[in-house]
Amino acid sequence: MSATFTTQAGSNYSYTVETDENGETVYNLTRVFGENALAIGSVVVHPDYDLTPAVPGLLNIQFGKGSTDRHERTDVPMLGGQHDPYVIGHQLVNPADLVADPDAETPVTDPKINITRTVRAAQTETGTSSFQATTETFKRVQDLITALVTIYQGDKNTPKRAKQYAAFLNTQRAEKIQPELDAIDAQMKILQLRKAELTEKLNGYNAA
């Protein structure tokens, strides 16, 4: 089942949504031009992938489906212009950007997602070098991400997907901690052996 939305800049999109294996939300996007429509690719949204995030609550916006390696992704979105058609890579964004501050000296009526990383583009989906996207493409990406984050937050299935993604990260966290525990266990065995040796000596001295 597809749905439609219009961005702040007035661009019209339709989309279908699916859940990837780790709880990622995949938006399969179509750009709507009057009576015409063109499938443009997919954008994946999920919570921050960092195992120890410095800022809580961030979302990762991934351009294209699949691997963390952009050269292994599929359905990379065509969001750019003639010279920078495919937007690649990812963006970590803060949904809090969309909460307007009512006490601000100049209130923002239509807040946008703040993109702090450079938007990268390429001539092909994979296999070619990337370069900094044009200002026009940057604005189009920012406009789309702002709309998608709003949709993501309003989706009743988002908490369930986020919980699934958290479980996926917890598995990685456990895998990272286990070697440290193994090293501590090994050290404890060494210390226990050393303690036993010293205790035996001490008992021998006390008995003399």
Beta strands, then each sheet from edge to edge (+ up, - down):
strand 1: 3-6
strand 2: 12-19
strand 3: 25-33
strand 4: 36-47
strand 5: 59-63
strand 6: 65-66
strand 7: 73-74
strand 8: 86-88
strand 9: 90-93
strand 10: 120-122
strand 11: 131-132
sheet 1: 1+ 2- 3+ 4- 5+ 9-
sheet 2: 6+ 7-
sheet 3: 8+ 10- 11+
end
